[in-house]
Amino acid sequence: MPTHCGDVGVYLGQPTGEELRANPAAYEALMEEVAQYEWGNDPEYMRGFVDGLGGSQVVYLFECRHCQAQLVQWDLD
């Protein structure tokens, strides 16, 4: 579970690709999170990753209860 401002984030759910793109702060948080991986810097791969959310690849969305920062965790099977 991600933390921010010294506290755990509030779980908001598993957004679809469309929902994630509609939330610029959450989308940017995901891009920052995966930028550490080579595949995370491939725009074509990331388009497919975000489009395919909900199957074997998911993003868990959280929000900081203090400053409302969007926090993400992701998982691939």
N, CA, C and O atoms as a Tripos MOL2 file, in Angstrom:
@<TRIPOS>MOLECULE
protein
  308   307    77     0     0
PROTEIN
NO_CHARGES

@<TRIPOS>ATOM
      1 N           0.8490   -1.1740    0.0000 N.3       1 MET1
      2 CA          0.0000    0.0000    0.0000 C.3       1 MET1
      3 C           0.8970    1.2390    0.0000 C.2       1 MET1
      4 O           1.7840    1.3600    0.8440 O.2       1 MET1
      5 N           0.6750    2.1430   -0.9250 N.am      2 PRO2
      6 CA          1.5290    3.3290   -0.9910 C.3       2 PRO2
      7 C           1.2660    4.2980    0.1630 C.2       2 PRO2
      8 O           0.1640    4.3740    0.7070 O.2       2 PRO2
      9 N           2.2970    5.0150    0.5050 N.am      3 THR3
     10 CA          2.1870    6.0220    1.5580 C.3       3 THR3
     11 C           2.5450    7.3950    0.9860 C.2       3 THR3
     12 O           3.2450    7.5110   -0.0190 O.2       3 THR3
     13 N           2.0440    8.4210    1.6570 N.am      4 HIS4
     14 CA          2.3320    9.8050    1.2730 C.3       4 HIS4
     15 C           2.0180   10.6700    2.4840 C.2       4 HIS4
     16 O           1.0840   10.3700    3.2280 O.2       4 HIS4
     17 N           2.7510   11.6970    2.6870 N.am      5 CYS5
     18 CA          2.5660   12.5880    3.8420 C.3       5 CYS5
     19 C           2.5870   11.8040    5.1550 C.2       5 CYS5
     20 O           1.8920   12.1530    6.1090 O.2       5 CYS5
     21 N           3.4010   10.7280    5.1910 N.am      6 GLY6
     22 CA          3.5540    9.9500    6.4110 C.3       6 GLY6
     23 C           2.3670    9.0830    6.7670 C.2       6 GLY6
     24 O           2.2410    8.6710    7.9200 O.2       6 GLY6
     25 N           1.4860    8.7900    5.8130 N.am      7 ASP7
     26 CA          0.2830    8.0040    6.0890 C.3       7 ASP7
     27 C          -0.0210    7.1350    4.8730 C.2       7 ASP7
     28 O           0.4420    7.4190    3.7680 O.2       7 ASP7
     29 N          -0.7920    6.0860    5.0780 N.am      8 VAL8
     30 CA         -1.1800    5.2210    3.9650 C.3       8 VAL8
     31 C          -2.2470    5.9150    3.1220 C.2       8 VAL8
     32 O          -3.0440    6.7050    3.6270 O.2       8 VAL8
     33 N          -2.2430    5.6010    1.8240 N.am      9 GLY9
     34 CA         -3.2280    6.1730    0.9230 C.3       9 GLY9
     35 C          -4.5840    5.5020    1.0620 C.2       9 GLY9
     36 O          -4.6850    4.3670    1.5280 O.2       9 GLY9
     37 N          -5.6120    6.2070    0.6570 N.am     10 VAL10
     38 CA         -6.9760    5.6920    0.6600 C.3      10 VAL10
     39 C          -7.2080    4.9940   -0.6800 C.2      10 VAL10
     40 O          -7.0050    5.5880   -1.7390 O.2      10 VAL10
     41 N          -7.6360    3.7270   -0.6270 N.am     11 TYR11
     42 CA         -7.8650    2.9500   -1.8470 C.3      11 TYR11
     43 C          -9.0980    3.4730   -2.5770 C.2      11 TYR11
     44 O         -10.1700    3.6160   -1.9880 O.2      11 TYR11
     45 N          -8.9270    3.7610   -3.8870 N.am     12 LEU12
     46 CA        -10.0330    4.2670   -4.6960 C.3      12 LEU12
     47 C         -10.5200    3.2640   -5.7350 C.2      12 LEU12
     48 O         -11.5850    3.4580   -6.3190 O.2      12 LEU12
     49 N          -9.7670    2.1980   -5.9760 N.am     13 GLY13
     50 CA        -10.2170    1.1870   -6.9260 C.3      13 GLY13
     51 C          -9.2030    0.8890   -8.0060 C.2      13 GLY13
     52 O          -8.0390    1.2800   -7.9270 O.2      13 GLY13
     53 N          -9.6850    0.1730   -9.0350 N.am     14 GLN14
     54 CA         -8.8650   -0.2360  -10.1700 C.3      14 GLN14
     55 C          -9.4080    0.4480  -11.4180 C.2      14 GLN14
     56 O         -10.3480   -0.0540  -12.0350 O.2      14 GLN14
     57 N          -8.8410    1.5720  -11.7960 N.am     15 PRO15
     58 CA         -9.3730    2.3060  -12.9380 C.3      15 PRO15
     59 C          -9.1090    1.5870  -14.2630 C.2      15 PRO15
     60 O          -8.1040    0.8970  -14.4310 O.2      15 PRO15
     61 N         -10.0360    1.7700  -15.1860 N.am     16 THR16
     62 CA         -9.8160    1.3200  -16.5560 C.3      16 THR16
     63 C          -8.8390    2.2920  -17.2160 C.2      16 THR16
     64 O          -8.5120    3.3350  -16.6510 O.2      16 THR16
     65 N          -8.3850    1.9460  -18.3930 N.am     17 GLY17
     66 CA         -7.5080    2.8510  -19.1270 C.3      17 GLY17
     67 C          -8.1680    4.1900  -19.3850 C.2      17 GLY17
     68 O          -7.5340    5.2370  -19.2540 O.2      17 GLY17
     69 N          -9.4420    4.1570  -19.7530 N.am     18 GLU18
     70 CA        -10.1880    5.3920  -20.0260 C.3      18 GLU18
     71 C         -10.2880    6.2510  -18.7740 C.2      18 GLU18
     72 O         -10.1060    7.4670  -18.8330 O.2      18 GLU18
     73 N         -10.5800    5.6170  -17.6380 N.am     19 GLU19
     74 CA        -10.6810    6.3560  -16.3770 C.3      19 GLU19
     75 C          -9.3250    6.9290  -15.9640 C.2      19 GLU19
     76 O          -9.2360    8.0460  -15.4550 O.2      19 GLU19
     77 N          -8.2920    6.1560  -16.1900 N.am     20 LEU20
     78 CA         -6.9510    6.6270  -15.8270 C.3      20 LEU20
     79 C          -6.5580    7.8320  -16.6750 C.2      20 LEU20
     80 O          -6.0090    8.8050  -16.1570 O.2      20 LEU20
     81 N          -6.8340    7.7710  -17.9670 N.am     21 ARG21
     82 CA         -6.5100    8.9060  -18.8460 C.3      21 ARG21
     83 C          -7.3360   10.1500  -18.5000 C.2      21 ARG21
     84 O          -6.8910   11.2730  -18.7330 O.2      21 ARG21
     85 N          -8.5290    9.9530  -17.9480 N.am     22 ALA22
     86 CA         -9.3850   11.0780  -17.5640 C.3      22 ALA22
     87 C          -8.9340   11.7240  -16.2550 C.2      22 ALA22
     88 O          -9.4440   12.7760  -15.8720 O.2      22 ALA22
     89 N          -7.9840   11.0990  -15.5750 N.am     23 ASN23
     90 CA         -7.4530   11.6090  -14.3100 C.3      23 ASN23
     91 C          -5.9650   11.9060  -14.5290 C.2      23 ASN23
     92 O          -5.1200   11.0560  -14.2470 O.2      23 ASN23
     93 N          -5.6360   13.1050  -15.0310 N.am     24 PRO24
     94 CA         -4.2400   13.4100  -15.3750 C.3      24 PRO24
     95 C          -3.2440   13.1810  -14.2410 C.2      24 PRO24
     96 O          -2.1220   12.7440  -14.4960 O.2      24 PRO24
     97 N          -3.6200   13.4600  -13.0150 N.am     25 ALA25
     98 CA         -2.6950   13.2780  -11.8890 C.3      25 ALA25
     99 C          -2.3890   11.7960  -11.6840 C.2      25 ALA25
    100 O          -1.2410   11.4330  -11.4280 O.2      25 ALA25
    101 N          -3.3900   10.9480  -11.7920 N.am     26 ALA26
    102 CA         -3.1850    9.5050  -11.6350 C.3      26 ALA26
    103 C          -2.3890    8.9520  -12.8070 C.2      26 ALA26
    104 O          -1.5030    8.1180  -12.6150 O.2      26 ALA26
    105 N          -2.6940    9.4050  -14.0140 N.am     27 TYR27
    106 CA         -1.9670    8.9550  -15.2000 C.3      27 TYR27
    107 C          -0.4870    9.3180  -15.0900 C.2      27 TYR27
    108 O           0.3830    8.4980  -15.3850 O.2      27 TYR27
    109 N          -0.2130   10.5230  -14.6720 N.am     28 GLU28
    110 CA          1.1800   10.9640  -14.5050 C.3      28 GLU28
    111 C           1.8710   10.1670  -13.4020 C.2      28 GLU28
    112 O           3.0520    9.8390  -13.5270 O.2      28 GLU28
    113 N           1.1570    9.8510  -12.3290 N.am     29 ALA29
    114 CA          1.7410    9.0410  -11.2540 C.3      29 ALA29
    115 C           2.1360    7.6660  -11.7880 C.2      29 ALA29
    116 O           3.1870    7.1390  -11.4220 O.2      29 ALA29
    117 N           1.3050    7.0820  -12.6490 N.am     30 LEU30
    118 CA          1.6500    5.7940  -13.2520 C.3      30 LEU30
    119 C           2.8790    5.9280  -14.1390 C.2      30 LEU30
    120 O           3.7880    5.1010  -14.0710 O.2      30 LEU30
    121 N           2.9120    6.9650  -14.9690 N.am     31 MET31
    122 CA          4.0560    7.1470  -15.8610 C.3      31 MET31
    123 C           5.3480    7.3200  -15.0680 C.2      31 MET31
    124 O           6.3890    6.7970  -15.4680 O.2      31 MET31
    125 N           5.3000    8.0350  -13.9660 N.am     32 GLU32
    126 CA          6.4880    8.2100  -13.1220 C.3      32 GLU32
    127 C           6.8980    6.8920  -12.4880 C.2      32 GLU32
    128 O           8.0870    6.5940  -12.3740 O.2      32 GLU32
    129 N           5.9090    6.1030  -12.0740 N.am     33 GLU33
    130 CA          6.1800    4.8200  -11.4280 C.3      33 GLU33
    131 C           6.8650    3.8420  -12.3780 C.2      33 GLU33
    132 O           7.8010    3.1520  -11.9730 O.2      33 GLU33
    133 N           6.4220    3.7660  -13.6250 N.am     34 VAL34
    134 CA          6.9720    2.7750  -14.5590 C.3      34 VAL34
    135 C           8.1850    3.2970  -15.3310 C.2      34 VAL34
    136 O           8.8250    2.5280  -16.0480 O.2      34 VAL34
    137 N           8.5130    4.5710  -15.2050 N.am     35 ALA35
    138 CA          9.6480    5.1410  -15.9320 C.3      35 ALA35
    139 C          10.9730    4.4910  -15.5410 C.2      35 ALA35
    140 O          11.9520    4.5880  -16.2800 O.2      35 ALA35
    141 N          11.0090    3.8340  -14.3920 N.am     36 GLN36
    142 CA         12.2310    3.1730  -13.9480 C.3      36 GLN36
    143 C          12.5260    1.9020  -14.7430 C.2      36 GLN36
    144 O          13.6240    1.3530  -14.6520 O.2      36 GLN36
    145 N          11.5510    1.4360  -15.5210 N.am     37 TYR37
    146 CA         11.7070    0.2290  -16.3320 C.3      37 TYR37
    147 C          11.8330    0.6150  -17.7990 C.2      37 TYR37
    148 O          11.2160    1.5810  -18.2470 O.2      37 TYR37
    149 N          12.6170   -0.1240  -18.5300 N.am     38 GLU38
    150 CA         12.8210    0.1780  -19.9450 C.3      38 GLU38
    151 C          11.4930    0.2150  -20.7050 C.2      38 GLU38
    152 O          11.2560    1.1230  -21.5020 O.2      38 GLU38
    153 N          10.6280   -0.7750  -20.4550 N.am     39 TRP39
    154 CA          9.3440   -0.8270  -21.1590 C.3      39 TRP39
    155 C           8.4450    0.3440  -20.8000 C.2      39 TRP39
    156 O           7.5720    0.7110  -21.5870 O.2      39 TRP39
    157 N           8.6370    0.9320  -19.6370 N.am     40 GLY40
    158 CA          7.8210    2.0650  -19.2100 C.3      40 GLY40
    159 C           8.1150    3.3390  -19.9680 C.2      40 GLY40
    160 O           7.3590    4.3060  -19.8800 O.2      40 GLY40
    161 N           9.2130    3.3480  -20.7160 N.am     41 ASN41
    162 CA          9.5840    4.5250  -21.5090 C.3      41 ASN41
    163 C           9.2580    4.3450  -22.9840 C.2      41 ASN41
    164 O           9.6370    5.1730  -23.8120 O.2      41 ASN41
    165 N           8.5610    3.2700  -23.3120 N.am     42 ASP42
    166 CA          8.1630    2.9900  -24.6880 C.3      42 ASP42
    167 C           6.7110    3.4360  -24.8630 C.2      42 ASP42
    168 O           5.8040    2.7690  -24.3660 O.2      42 ASP42
    169 N           6.4710    4.5540  -25.5620 N.am     43 PRO43
    170 CA          5.1090    5.0900  -25.6780 C.3      43 PRO43
    171 C           4.1110    4.0870  -26.2700 C.2      43 PRO43
    172 O           2.9630    4.0240  -25.8280 O.2      43 PRO43
    173 N           4.5370    3.3140  -27.2570 N.am     44 GLU44
    174 CA          3.6280    2.3420  -27.8660 C.3      44 GLU44
    175 C           3.2490    1.2500  -26.8660 C.2      44 GLU44
    176 O           2.0790    0.8800  -26.7620 O.2      44 GLU44
    177 N           4.2320    0.7390  -26.1360 N.am     45 TYR45
    178 CA          3.9460   -0.2780  -25.1250 C.3      45 TYR45
    179 C           3.0070    0.2840  -24.0550 C.2      45 TYR45
    180 O           2.0610   -0.3860  -23.6420 O.2      45 TYR45
    181 N           3.2690    1.5060  -23.6100 N.am     46 MET46
    182 CA          2.4450    2.0970  -22.5500 C.3      46 MET46
    183 C           1.0150    2.3480  -23.0180 C.2      46 MET46
    184 O           0.0780    2.2160  -22.2310 O.2      46 MET46
    185 N           0.8360    2.7090  -24.2880 N.am     47 ARG47
    186 CA         -0.5310    2.8480  -24.8130 C.3      47 ARG47
    187 C          -1.2730    1.5200  -24.6800 C.2      47 ARG47
    188 O          -2.4130    1.4770  -24.2180 O.2      47 ARG47
    189 N          -0.6080    0.4340  -25.0930 N.am     48 GLY48
    190 CA         -1.2190   -0.8910  -24.9830 C.3      48 GLY48
    191 C          -1.4380   -1.3060  -23.5470 C.2      48 GLY48
    192 O          -2.4590   -1.9140  -23.2250 O.2      48 GLY48
    193 N          -0.4880   -0.9820  -22.6740 N.am     49 PHE49
    194 CA         -0.6310   -1.3100  -21.2550 C.3      49 PHE49
    195 C          -1.8710   -0.6380  -20.6790 C.2      49 PHE49
    196 O          -2.6950   -1.2880  -20.0350 O.2      49 PHE49
    197 N          -2.0000    0.6590  -20.9120 N.am     50 VAL50
    198 CA         -3.1350    1.4060  -20.3640 C.3      50 VAL50
    199 C          -4.4430    0.9380  -21.0100 C.2      50 VAL50
    200 O          -5.4560    0.8130  -20.3220 O.2      50 VAL50
    201 N          -4.4330    0.6790  -22.3240 N.am     51 ASP51
    202 CA         -5.6390    0.1820  -22.9930 C.3      51 ASP51
    203 C          -6.0650   -1.1750  -22.4510 C.2      51 ASP51
    204 O          -7.2570   -1.4790  -22.4220 O.2      51 ASP51
    205 N          -5.1040   -1.9980  -22.0210 N.am     52 GLY52
    206 CA         -5.4060   -3.3470  -21.5650 C.3      52 GLY52
    207 C          -5.6820   -3.4830  -20.0820 C.2      52 GLY52
    208 O          -5.8050   -4.6040  -19.5880 O.2      52 GLY52
    209 N          -5.7810   -2.3930  -19.3640 N.am     53 LEU53
    210 CA         -6.0260   -2.4810  -17.9240 C.3      53 LEU53
    211 C          -7.3450   -3.2050  -17.6530 C.2      53 LEU53
    212 O          -8.3490   -2.9870  -18.3310 O.2      53 LEU53
    213 N          -7.3100   -4.0630  -16.6480 N.am     54 GLY54
    214 CA         -8.5060   -4.7670  -16.2400 C.3      54 GLY54
    215 C          -8.4020   -6.2670  -16.4260 C.2      54 GLY54
    216 O          -9.1820   -7.0070  -15.8270 O.2      54 GLY54
    217 N          -7.4710   -6.7380  -17.2300 N.am     55 GLY55
    218 CA         -7.2880   -8.1730  -17.4120 C.3      55 GLY55
    219 C          -6.1770   -8.6520  -16.5090 C.2      55 GLY55
    220 O          -6.2970   -8.6400  -15.2840 O.2      55 GLY55
    221 N          -5.0840   -9.0780  -17.1360 N.am     56 SER56
    222 CA         -3.9450   -9.5600  -16.3570 C.3      56 SER56
    223 C          -3.0440   -8.4110  -15.9060 C.2      56 SER56
    224 O          -2.0560   -8.6310  -15.2070 O.2      56 SER56
    225 N          -3.3800   -7.2120  -16.3000 N.am     57 GLN57
    226 CA         -2.6300   -6.0390  -15.8500 C.3      57 GLN57
    227 C          -3.6110   -5.0710  -15.1920 C.2      57 GLN57
    228 O          -4.6460   -4.7220  -15.7600 O.2      57 GLN57
    229 N          -3.2660   -4.6610  -14.0150 N.am     58 VAL58
    230 CA         -4.1400   -3.7720  -13.2570 C.3      58 VAL58
    231 C          -3.3430   -2.6420  -12.6370 C.2      58 VAL58
    232 O          -2.1470   -2.7700  -12.3730 O.2      58 VAL58
    233 N          -4.0250   -1.5430  -12.4110 N.am     59 VAL59
    234 CA         -3.4910   -0.4110  -11.6610 C.3      59 VAL59
    235 C          -4.4090   -0.2090  -10.4670 C.2      59 VAL59
    236 O          -5.6310   -0.1640  -10.6100 O.2      59 VAL59
    237 N          -3.8200   -0.0900   -9.3030 N.am     60 TYR60
    238 CA         -4.5650    0.1960   -8.0870 C.3      60 TYR60
    239 C          -4.3780    1.6780   -7.7870 C.2      60 TYR60
    240 O          -3.2490    2.1560   -7.6820 O.2      60 TYR60
    241 N          -5.4680    2.3930   -7.6510 N.am     61 LEU61
    242 CA         -5.4210    3.8320   -7.4260 C.3      61 LEU61
    243 C          -5.6980    4.1490   -5.9630 C.2      61 LEU61
    244 O          -6.6470    3.6430   -5.3630 O.2      61 LEU61
    245 N          -4.8510    4.9930   -5.4120 N.am     62 PHE62
    246 CA         -4.9790    5.4570   -4.0340 C.3      62 PHE62
    247 C          -4.8940    6.9820   -4.0420 C.2      62 PHE62
    248 O          -4.4400    7.5840   -5.0160 O.2      62 PHE62
    249 N          -5.3340    7.5940   -2.9520 N.am     63 GLU63
    250 CA         -5.2240    9.0400   -2.8090 C.3      63 GLU63
    251 C          -4.7140    9.3580   -1.4150 C.2      63 GLU63
    252 O          -5.1410    8.7530   -0.4320 O.2      63 GLU63
    253 N          -3.8000   10.3100   -1.3380 N.am     64 CYS64
    254 CA         -3.2920   10.7500   -0.0430 C.3      64 CYS64
    255 C          -4.4280   11.4370    0.7180 C.2      64 CYS64
    256 O          -5.0880   12.3380    0.2000 O.2      64 CYS64
    257 N          -4.6340   10.9990    1.9300 N.am     65 ARG65
    258 CA         -5.7300   11.5710    2.7380 C.3      65 ARG65
    259 C          -5.4280   12.9890    3.2360 C.2      65 ARG65
    260 O          -6.3090   13.6680    3.7640 O.2      65 ARG65
    261 N          -4.1770   13.4310    3.0660 N.am     66 HIS66
    262 CA         -3.7960   14.7530    3.5520 C.3      66 HIS66
    263 C          -3.7110   15.7960    2.4420 C.2      66 HIS66
    264 O          -4.1960   16.9160    2.5990 O.2      66 HIS66
    265 N          -3.0890   15.4210    1.3080 N.am     67 CYS67
    266 CA         -2.8960   16.4170    0.2450 C.3      67 CYS67
    267 C          -3.5840   16.0370   -1.0690 C.2      67 CYS67
    268 O          -3.4770   16.7610   -2.0590 O.2      67 CYS67
    269 N          -4.2850   14.9080   -1.0760 N.am     68 GLN68
    270 CA         -5.0360   14.4130   -2.2320 C.3      68 GLN68
    271 C          -4.1650   14.0310   -3.4330 C.2      68 GLN68
    272 O          -4.6750   13.9230   -4.5490 O.2      68 GLN68
    273 N          -2.8580   13.8250   -3.2220 N.am     69 ALA69
    274 CA         -1.9950   13.3460   -4.3060 C.3      69 ALA69
    275 C          -2.5020   11.9840   -4.7640 C.2      69 ALA69
    276 O          -2.9280   11.1680   -3.9470 O.2      69 ALA69
    277 N          -2.4560   11.7410   -6.0600 N.am     70 GLN70
    278 CA         -2.8440   10.4600   -6.6200 C.3      70 GLN70
    279 C          -1.6480    9.5180   -6.5500 C.2      70 GLN70
    280 O          -0.5360    9.8860   -6.9280 O.2      70 GLN70
    281 N          -1.8820    8.3080   -6.0670 N.am     71 LEU71
    282 CA         -0.8410    7.3140   -5.8950 C.3      71 LEU71
    283 C          -1.2620    6.0520   -6.6280 C.2      71 LEU71
    284 O          -2.4410    5.6980   -6.6170 O.2      71 LEU71
    285 N          -0.3360    5.3810   -7.2550 N.am     72 VAL72
    286 CA         -0.6760    4.1660   -7.9860 C.3      72 VAL72
    287 C           0.2810    3.0360   -7.6420 C.2      72 VAL72
    288 O           1.4430    3.2510   -7.2970 O.2      72 VAL72
    289 N          -0.2460    1.8370   -7.7490 N.am     73 GLN73
    290 CA          0.5390    0.6180   -7.7690 C.3      73 GLN73
    291 C           0.0200   -0.1690   -8.9520 C.2      73 GLN73
    292 O          -1.1590   -0.0650   -9.2900 O.2      73 GLN73
    293 N           0.8620   -0.9450   -9.5810 N.am     74 TRP74
    294 CA          0.4450   -1.7170  -10.7370 C.3      74 TRP74
    295 C           0.8990   -3.1490  -10.5730 C.2      74 TRP74
    296 O           1.7900   -3.4490   -9.7780 O.2      74 TRP74
    297 N           0.2740   -4.0250  -11.3350 N.am     75 ASP75
    298 CA          0.6100   -5.4390  -11.2770 C.3      75 ASP75
    299 C           0.3650   -6.0590  -12.6450 C.2      75 ASP75
    300 O          -0.6250   -5.7570  -13.3110 O.2      75 ASP75
    301 N           1.2800   -6.9280  -13.0500 N.am     76 LEU76
    302 CA          1.1530   -7.7020  -14.2890 C.3      76 LEU76
    303 C           1.2440   -9.1680  -13.9310 C.2      76 LEU76
    304 O           2.0630   -9.5570  -13.0990 O.2      76 LEU76
    305 N           0.4090   -9.9880  -14.5530 N.am     77 ASP77
    306 CA          0.5420  -11.4490  -14.3650 C.3      77 ASP77
    307 C           1.7140  -11.9590  -15.1500 C.2      77 ASP77
    308 O           1.9980  -13.1570  -15.1280 O.2      77 ASP77
@<TRIPOS>BOND
     1     1     2 1
     2     2     3 1
     3     3     4 2
     4     3     5 am
     5     5     6 1
     6     6     7 1
     7     7     8 2
     8     7     9 am
     9     9    10 1
    10    10    11 1
    11    11    12 2
    12    11    13 am
    13    13    14 1
    14    14    15 1
    15    15    16 2
    16    15    17 am
    17    17    18 1
    18    18    19 1
    19    19    20 2
    20    19    21 am
    21    21    22 1
    22    22    23 1
    23    23    24 2
    24    23    25 am
    25    25    26 1
    26    26    27 1
    27    27    28 2
    28    27    29 am
    29    29    30 1
    30    30    31 1
    31    31    32 2
    32    31    33 am
    33    33    34 1
    34    34    35 1
    35    35    36 2
    36    35    37 am
    37    37    38 1
    38    38    39 1
    39    39    40 2
    40    39    41 am
    41    41    42 1
    42    42    43 1
    43    43    44 2
    44    43    45 am
    45    45    46 1
    46    46    47 1
    47    47    48 2
    48    47    49 am
    49    49    50 1
    50    50    51 1
    51    51    52 2
    52    51    53 am
    53    53    54 1
    54    54    55 1
    55    55    56 2
    56    55    57 am
    57    57    58 1
    58    58    59 1
    59    59    60 2
    60    59    61 am
    61    61    62 1
    62    62    63 1
    63    63    64 2
    64    63    65 am
    65    65    66 1
    66    66    67 1
    67    67    68 2
    68    67    69 am
    69    69    70 1
    70    70    71 1
    71    71    72 2
    72    71    73 am
    73    73    74 1
    74    74    75 1
    75    75    76 2
    76    75    77 am
    77    77    78 1
    78    78    79 1
    79    79    80 2
    80    79    81 am
    81    81    82 1
    82    82    83 1
    83    83    84 2
    84    83    85 am
    85    85    86 1
    86    86    87 1
    87    87    88 2
    88    87    89 am
    89    89    90 1
    90    90    91 1
    91    91    92 2
    92    91    93 am
    93    93    94 1
    94    94    95 1
    95    95    96 2
    96    95    97 am
    97    97    98 1
    98    98    99 1
    99    99   100 2
   100    99   101 am
   101   101   102 1
   102   102   103 1
   103   103   104 2
   104   103   105 am
   105   105   106 1
   106   106   107 1
   107   107   108 2
   108   107   109 am
   109   109   110 1
   110   110   111 1
   111   111   112 2
   112   111   113 am
   113   113   114 1
   114   114   115 1
   115   115   116 2
   116   115   117 am
   117   117   118 1
   118   118   119 1
   119   119   120 2
   120   119   121 am
   121   121   122 1
   122   122   123 1
   123   123   124 2
   124   123   125 am
   125   125   126 1
   126   126   127 1
   127   127   128 2
   128   127   129 am
   129   129   130 1
   130   130   131 1
   131   131   132 2
   132   131   133 am
   133   133   134 1
   134   134   135 1
   135   135   136 2
   136   135   137 am
   137   137   138 1
   138   138   139 1
   139   139   140 2
   140   139   141 am
   141   141   142 1
   142   142   143 1
   143   143   144 2
   144   143   145 am
   145   145   146 1
   146   146   147 1
   147   147   148 2
   148   147   149 am
   149   149   150 1
   150   150   151 1
   151   151   152 2
   152   151   153 am
   153   153   154 1
   154   154   155 1
   155   155   156 2
   156   155   157 am
   157   157   158 1
   158   158   159 1
   159   159   160 2
   160   159   161 am
   161   161   162 1
   162   162   163 1
   163   163   164 2
   164   163   165 am
   165   165   166 1
   166   166   167 1
   167   167   168 2
   168   167   169 am
   169   169   170 1
   170   170   171 1
   171   171   172 2
   172   171   173 am
   173   173   174 1
   174   174   175 1
   175   175   176 2
   176   175   177 am
   177   177   178 1
   178   178   179 1
   179   179   180 2
   180   179   181 am
   181   181   182 1
   182   182   183 1
   183   183   184 2
   184   183   185 am
   185   185   186 1
   186   186   187 1
   187   187   188 2
   188   187   189 am
   189   189   190 1
   190   190   191 1
   191   191   192 2
   192   191   193 am
   193   193   194 1
   194   194   195 1
   195   195   196 2
   196   195   197 am
   197   197   198 1
   198   198   199 1
   199   199   200 2
   200   199   201 am
   201   201   202 1
   202   202   203 1
   203   203   204 2
   204   203   205 am
   205   205   206 1
   206   206   207 1
   207   207   208 2
   208   207   209 am
   209   209   210 1
   210   210   211 1
   211   211   212 2
   212   211   213 am
   213   213   214 1
   214   214   215 1
   215   215   216 2
   216   215   217 am
   217   217   218 1
   218   218   219 1
   219   219   220 2
   220   219   221 am
   221   221   222 1
   222   222   223 1
   223   223   224 2
   224   223   225 am
   225   225   226 1
   226   226   227 1
   227   227   228 2
   228   227   229 am
   229   229   230 1
   230   230   231 1
   231   231   232 2
   232   231   233 am
   233   233   234 1
   234   234   235 1
   235   235   236 2
   236   235   237 am
   237   237   238 1
   238   238   239 1
   239   239   240 2
   240   239   241 am
   241   241   242 1
   242   242   243 1
   243   243   244 2
   244   243   245 am
   245   245   246 1
   246   246   247 1
   247   247   248 2
   248   247   249 am
   249   249   250 1
   250   250   251 1
   251   251   252 2
   252   251   253 am
   253   253   254 1
   254   254   255 1
   255   255   256 2
   256   255   257 am
   257   257   258 1
   258   258   259 1
   259   259   260 2
   260   259   261 am
   261   261   262 1
   262   262   263 1
   263   263   264 2
   264   263   265 am
   265   265   266 1
   266   266   267 1
   267   267   268 2
   268   267   269 am
   269   269   270 1
   270   270   271 1
   271   271   272 2
   272   271   273 am
   273   273   274 1
   274   274   275 1
   275   275   276 2
   276   275   277 am
   277   277   278 1
   278   278   279 1
   279   279   280 2
   280   279   281 am
   281   281   282 1
   282   282   283 1
   283   283   284 2
   284   283   285 am
   285   285   286 1
   286   286   287 1
   287   287   288 2
   288   287   289 am
   289   289   290 1
   290   290   291 1
   291   291   292 2
   292   291   293 am
   293   293   294 1
   294   294   295 1
   295   295   296 2
   296   295   297 am
   297   297   298 1
   298   298   299 1
   299   299   300 2
   300   299   301 am
   301   301   302 1
   302   302   303 1
   303   303   304 2
   304   303   305 am
   305   305   306 1
   306   306   307 1
   307   307   308 2
@<TRIPOS>SUBSTRUCTURE
     1 MET1         2 RESIDUE 1 A MET
     2 PRO2         6 RESIDUE 1 A PRO
     3 THR3        10 RESIDUE 1 A THR
     4 HIS4        14 RESIDUE 1 A HIS
     5 CYS5        18 RESIDUE 1 A CYS
     6 GLY6        22 RESIDUE 1 A GLY
     7 ASP7        26 RESIDUE 1 A ASP
     8 VAL8        30 RESIDUE 1 A VAL
     9 GLY9        34 RESIDUE 1 A GLY
    10 VAL10       38 RESIDUE 1 A VAL
    11 TYR11       42 RESIDUE 1 A TYR
    12 LEU12       46 RESIDUE 1 A LEU
    13 GLY13       50 RESIDUE 1 A GLY
    14 GLN14       54 RESIDUE 1 A GLN
    15 PRO15       58 RESIDUE 1 A PRO
    16 THR16       62 RESIDUE 1 A THR
    17 GLY17       66 RESIDUE 1 A GLY
    18 GLU18       70 RESIDUE 1 A GLU
    19 GLU19       74 RESIDUE 1 A GLU
    20 LEU20       78 RESIDUE 1 A LEU
    21 ARG21       82 RESIDUE 1 A ARG
    22 ALA22       86 RESIDUE 1 A ALA
    23 ASN23       90 RESIDUE 1 A ASN
    24 PRO24       94 RESIDUE 1 A PRO
    25 ALA25       98 RESIDUE 1 A ALA
    26 ALA26      102 RESIDUE 1 A ALA
    27 TYR27      106 RESIDUE 1 A TYR
    28 GLU28      110 RESIDUE 1 A GLU
    29 ALA29      114 RESIDUE 1 A ALA
    30 LEU30      118 RESIDUE 1 A LEU
    31 MET31      122 RESIDUE 1 A MET
    32 GLU32      126 RESIDUE 1 A GLU
    33 GLU33      130 RESIDUE 1 A GLU
    34 VAL34      134 RESIDUE 1 A VAL
    35 ALA35      138 RESIDUE 1 A ALA
    36 GLN36      142 RESIDUE 1 A GLN
    37 TYR37      146 RESIDUE 1 A TYR
    38 GLU38      150 RESIDUE 1 A GLU
    39 TRP39      154 RESIDUE 1 A TRP
    40 GLY40      158 RESIDUE 1 A GLY
    41 ASN41      162 RESIDUE 1 A ASN
    42 ASP42      166 RESIDUE 1 A ASP
    43 PRO43      170 RESIDUE 1 A PRO
    44 GLU44      174 RESIDUE 1 A GLU
    45 TYR45      178 RESIDUE 1 A TYR
    46 MET46      182 RESIDUE 1 A MET
    47 ARG47      186 RESIDUE 1 A ARG
    48 GLY48      190 RESIDUE 1 A GLY
    49 PHE49      194 RESIDUE 1 A PHE
    50 VAL50      198 RESIDUE 1 A VAL
    51 ASP51      202 RESIDUE 1 A ASP
    52 GLY52      206 RESIDUE 1 A GLY
    53 LEU53      210 RESIDUE 1 A LEU
    54 GLY54      214 RESIDUE 1 A GLY
    55 GLY55      218 RESIDUE 1 A GLY
    56 SER56      222 RESIDUE 1 A SER
    57 GLN57      226 RESIDUE 1 A GLN
    58 VAL58      230 RESIDUE 1 A VAL
    59 VAL59      234 RESIDUE 1 A VAL
    60 TYR60      238 RESIDUE 1 A TYR
    61 LEU61      242 RESIDUE 1 A LEU
    62 PHE62      246 RESIDUE 1 A PHE
    63 GLU63      250 RESIDUE 1 A GLU
    64 CYS64      254 RESIDUE 1 A CYS
    65 ARG65      258 RESIDUE 1 A ARG
    66 HIS66      262 RESIDUE 1 A HIS
    67 CYS67      266 RESIDUE 1 A CYS
    68 GLN68      270 RESIDUE 1 A GLN
    69 ALA69      274 RESIDUE 1 A ALA
    70 GLN70      278 RESIDUE 1 A GLN
    71 LEU71      282 RESIDUE 1 A LEU
    72 VAL72      286 RESIDUE 1 A VAL
    73 GLN73      290 RESIDUE 1 A GLN
    74 TRP74      294 RESIDUE 1 A TRP
    75 ASP75      298 RESIDUE 1 A ASP
    76 LEU76      302 RESIDUE 1 A LEU
    77 ASP77      306 RESIDUE 1 A ASP
